[in-house]
């Protein structure tokens, strides 16, 4: 009796470098907690890899986002502009800082935060008061823009940065999904006031769980480090000068991060190769490939297709029955029950993309035969659900 074909996961870690060697060193020496040489090494090497002067390691991407917002000066009651199409952690970090996310629509062509949506909000719903941009309806300060580079694709940072400068807003880049992507030759996460990365198990490089705040501003980096280490100013008597957080990344996970970072160029090359496979294998199917905006290069984190006019659910169910894991985009944040207390906003492009997009398997260990099987089953699914 023939056996079922092997399961093809969506995106799983690839551990093929010095992970065992570096982690074993931590275990052998006992340096497994939040103090150890690998934390510093990971921070320094990661900063160099993304082109910033400083990096501060955190326990996960959400804590890194929370830290970045606070270090950038976001205060309780402030407004932060966030795309409606992103994982909820982007908005949650704003809430953790005591601020309020303003959900704006995304661009039809790039799937990223639409600069026109930002411009309309700042022009139509805000005014300058005492040198600050405030939301006219509430009188609350608009403090920051959070461009989220989703799926390995960069936002168009030129208009976003220009509007931020004109309105006195900080730019906190959520680059948690897009390590290695570029905008006009610059790596994402190095363009705004600070950038944030995630090392969750499905990210391009992983520490199991971890995050990083990157910046070129020394004061912001020092404040981020201060906040993530419980705001301690005197280590013997444990004196703390403000309410801080225990958001530190532990040494044993930083060791894994160092090993993963060594493989980053190879991982990015393999992701690009997988994208090329799919471009060839899916060319005759009624789908649209993920965008590649002319202003940058994508990291191809999750290879995502758009099935214009079709809902993702029946296709996802068909592929699941064939042993192939896929994933839709996240519920749009303006429709999340967690944020139903906010004033309703229309984000039609985000809604449409959420209905029509599906991410396909693209682990670094994916083979061409795997990709061909995915493509064949996707074709069968699209025929069945016509």
HUHU-V331392 format. One record per pair of residues at least 24 apart in sequence whose ideal C-beta (glycine too) atoms are under 8 Angstrom apart, sorted by sequence separation. I is the first residue (numbers start at 1). GAP is how many residues later the second one is. If there is no record, write none. Layout:
i | gap
I | GAP
I | GAP
This chain:
i | gap
65 | 24
69 | 24
75 | 24
145 | 24
147 | 24
149 | 24
154 | 24
172 | 24
179 | 24
180 | 24
190 | 24
193 | 24
329 | 24
330 | 24
65 | 25
68 | 25
69 | 25
74 | 25
142 | 25
144 | 25
145 | 25
146 | 25
149 | 25
152 | 25
153 | 25
179 | 25
189 | 25
275 | 25
278 | 25
302 | 25
304 | 25
329 | 25
85 | 26
143 | 26
144 | 26
145 | 26
146 | 26
147 | 26
148 | 26
149 | 26
151 | 26
152 | 26
157 | 26
158 | 26
177 | 26
179 | 26
190 | 26
194 | 26
274 | 26
328 | 26
62 | 27
66 | 27
70 | 27
118 | 27
142 | 27
143 | 27
144 | 27
145 | 27
146 | 27
147 | 27
150 | 27
151 | 27
154 | 27
156 | 27
157 | 27
176 | 27
193 | 27
278 | 27
61 | 28
65 | 28
69 | 28
144 | 28
146 | 28
148 | 28
149 | 28
150 | 28
152 | 28
153 | 28
154 | 28
155 | 28
164 | 28
271 | 28
272 | 28
275 | 28
329 | 28
83 | 29
148 | 29
149 | 29
152 | 29
154 | 29
271 | 29
274 | 29
328 | 29
62 | 30
66 | 30
69 | 30
83 | 30
161 | 30
194 | 30
271 | 30
328 | 30
329 | 30
62 | 31
66 | 31
83 | 31
161 | 31
268 | 31
327 | 31
328 | 31
81 | 32
113 | 32
149 | 32
268 | 32
326 | 32
327 | 32
102 | 33
155 | 33
326 | 33
62 | 34
113 | 34
133 | 34
154 | 34
157 | 34
326 | 34
112 | 35
113 | 35
133 | 35
157 | 35
176 | 35
326 | 35
112 | 36
132 | 36
133 | 36
325 | 36
81 | 37
112 | 37
131 | 37
324 | 37
112 | 38
211 | 38
111 | 39
128 | 39
149 | 39
210 | 39
81 | 40
100 | 40
102 | 40
111 | 40
119 | 40
112 | 41
115 | 41
118 | 41
122 | 41
126 | 41
111 | 42
112 | 42
113 | 42
118 | 42
207 | 42
316 | 42
110 | 43
112 | 43
210 | 43
312 | 43
315 | 43
99 | 44
112 | 44
115 | 44
119 | 44
209 | 44
210 | 44
311 | 44
312 | 44
110 | 45
115 | 45
118 | 45
122 | 45
147 | 45
208 | 45
311 | 45
312 | 45
110 | 46
207 | 46
310 | 46
312 | 46
113 | 47
207 | 47
210 | 47
306 | 47
309 | 47
115 | 48
208 | 48
308 | 48
107 | 49
207 | 49
307 | 49
324 | 49
206 | 50
207 | 50
306 | 50
307 | 50
324 | 50
306 | 51
307 | 51
94 | 52
152 | 52
205 | 52
305 | 52
207 | 53
304 | 53
305 | 53
324 | 53
199 | 54
206 | 54
304 | 54
305 | 54
205 | 55
304 | 55
305 | 55
319 | 55
322 | 55
79 | 56
90 | 56
205 | 56
303 | 56
304 | 56
302 | 57
303 | 57
90 | 58
199 | 58
205 | 58
303 | 58
319 | 58
322 | 58
79 | 59
205 | 59
303 | 59
318 | 59
319 | 59
204 | 60
302 | 60
79 | 61
81 | 61
199 | 61
301 | 61
78 | 62
79 | 62
80 | 62
86 | 62
205 | 62
300 | 62
318 | 62
319 | 62
77 | 63
78 | 63
79 | 63
80 | 63
81 | 63
83 | 63
204 | 63
315 | 63
318 | 63
77 | 64
78 | 64
79 | 64
80 | 64
81 | 64
82 | 64
83 | 64
86 | 64
204 | 64
78 | 65
80 | 65
81 | 65
83 | 65
85 | 65
75 | 66
78 | 66
80 | 66
82 | 66
315 | 66
318 | 66
83 | 67
204 | 67
314 | 67
315 | 67
318 | 67
75 | 68
74 | 69
73 | 70
74 | 70
314 | 70
315 | 70
72 | 71
314 | 71
72 | 72
310 | 72
305 | 73
69 | 75
307 | 75
310 | 75
69 | 77
65 | 81
278 | 82
90 | 84
180 | 84
278 | 84
179 | 85
89 | 87
275 | 87
81 | 88
86 | 88
180 | 88
274 | 88
87 | 89
87 | 90
281 | 90
285 | 90
271 | 91
277 | 91
281 | 91
287 | 91
80 | 92
274 | 92
271 | 93
278 | 93
281 | 93
282 | 93
285 | 93
270 | 94
277 | 94
281 | 94
285 | 94
204 | 95
277 | 95
287 | 95
74 | 96
278 | 96
282 | 96
286 | 96
73 | 97
204 | 97
267 | 97
274 | 97
278 | 97
285 | 97
72 | 98
74 | 98
203 | 98
72 | 100
69 | 103
68 | 104
65 | 107
188 | 108
65 | 109
65 | 111
184 | 111
64 | 112
183 | 112
184 | 112
183 | 113
182 | 114
61 | 115
181 | 115
182 | 115
181 | 116
181 | 117
181 | 118
152 | 119
180 | 119
178 | 120
179 | 120
72 | 121
178 | 121
72 | 122
179 | 122
71 | 123
178 | 123
177 | 124
177 | 125
68 | 126
68 | 127
68 | 128
50 | 129
65 | 131
64 | 132
64 | 133
64 | 134
51 | 135
61 | 135
51 | 136
61 | 136
50 | 137
52 | 137
61 | 137
153 | 137
156 | 137
158 | 137
52 | 138
60 | 138
61 | 138
153 | 138
50 | 139
51 | 139
60 | 139
61 | 139
151 | 139
153 | 139
154 | 139
156 | 139
50 | 140
60 | 140
153 | 140
154 | 141
71 | 142
154 | 142
52 | 143
153 | 143
71 | 144
154 | 144
50 | 145
68 | 145
153 | 145
65 | 146
67 | 146
152 | 146
153 | 146
50 | 147
64 | 147
68 | 147
151 | 147
152 | 147
63 | 148
64 | 148
72 | 148
152 | 148
60 | 149
61 | 149
62 | 149
64 | 149
71 | 149
152 | 149
59 | 150
60 | 150
61 | 150
71 | 150
151 | 150
152 | 150
46 | 151
59 | 151
60 | 151
151 | 151
58 | 152
59 | 152
71 | 152
57 | 153
58 | 153
70 | 153
71 | 153
151 | 153
57 | 154
58 | 154
57 | 155
58 | 155
56 | 156
68 | 156
71 | 156
55 | 157
56 | 157
67 | 157
70 | 157
55 | 158
56 | 158
55 | 159
54 | 160
55 | 160
67 | 160
54 | 161
67 | 161
52 | 162
53 | 162
54 | 162
52 | 163
53 | 163
54 | 163
50 | 164
52 | 164
54 | 164
53 | 165
56 | 165
63 | 165
46 | 166
54 | 166
55 | 166
47 | 167
54 | 167
46 | 168
53 | 168
56 | 168
43 | 169
56 | 169
58 | 170
56 | 172
67 | 178
66 | 179
111 | 179
67 | 180
111 | 180
66 | 181
110 | 181
112 | 181
63 | 182
109 | 182
64 | 183
110 | 183
63 | 184
109 | 184
59 | 187
13 | 188
59 | 188
12 | 189
13 | 189
58 | 189
59 | 189
12 | 190
58 | 190
59 | 190
11 | 191
57 | 191
58 | 191
10 | 192
57 | 192
13 | 193
34 | 195
57 | 197
57 | 200
137 | 206
42 | 207
151 | 208
39 | 209
39 | 210
39 | 211
46 | 211
39 | 212
42 | 212
49 | 212
38 | 213
41 | 213
42 | 213
45 | 213
34 | 214
36 | 214
37 | 214
38 | 214
34 | 215
36 | 215
39 | 215
42 | 215
46 | 215
49 | 215
34 | 216
35 | 216
36 | 216
38 | 216
42 | 216
45 | 216
33 | 217
34 | 217
38 | 217
41 | 217
32 | 218
33 | 218
36 | 218
32 | 219
36 | 219
38 | 219
42 | 219
31 | 220
32 | 220
38 | 220
31 | 221
26 | 225
27 | 225
26 | 226
23 | 229
26 | 229
103 | 229
25 | 230
103 | 230
103 | 231
23 | 232
101 | 232
22 | 233
23 | 233
22 | 234
114 | 235
19 | 236
22 | 236
23 | 236
103 | 236
19 | 237
22 | 237
21 | 238
101 | 238
103 | 239
18 | 240
19 | 240
18 | 241
19 | 241
101 | 241
104 | 241
105 | 241
106 | 241
108 | 241
17 | 242
88 | 242
91 | 242
100 | 242
103 | 242
105 | 242
107 | 242
111 | 242
17 | 243
87 | 243
88 | 243
90 | 243
102 | 243
104 | 243
105 | 243
106 | 243
18 | 244
85 | 244
86 | 244
103 | 244
105 | 244
106 | 244
15 | 245
17 | 245
85 | 245
88 | 245
91 | 245
105 | 245
17 | 246
92 | 246
111 | 246
16 | 247
85 | 247
86 | 247
91 | 247
106 | 247
84 | 248
85 | 248
88 | 248
91 | 248
14 | 249
84 | 249
83 | 250
84 | 250
88 | 250
82 | 251
14 | 253
84 | 261
85 | 262
84 | 263
85 | 265
84 | 266
83 | 267
85 | 268
85 | 269
11 | 290
11 | 291
10 | 292
8 | 315
10 | 315
7 | 316
8 | 316
9 | 316
10 | 316
5 | 317
6 | 317
7 | 317
8 | 317
10 | 317
5 | 318
7 | 318
4 | 319
11 | 348
10 | 349
14 | 349
10 | 350
11 | 350
14 | 350
10 | 351
11 | 351
12 | 351
14 | 351
9 | 352
10 | 352
11 | 352
8 | 353
10 | 353
12 | 353
9 | 354
8 | 358
8 | 362
8 | 365
8 | 366
5 | 368
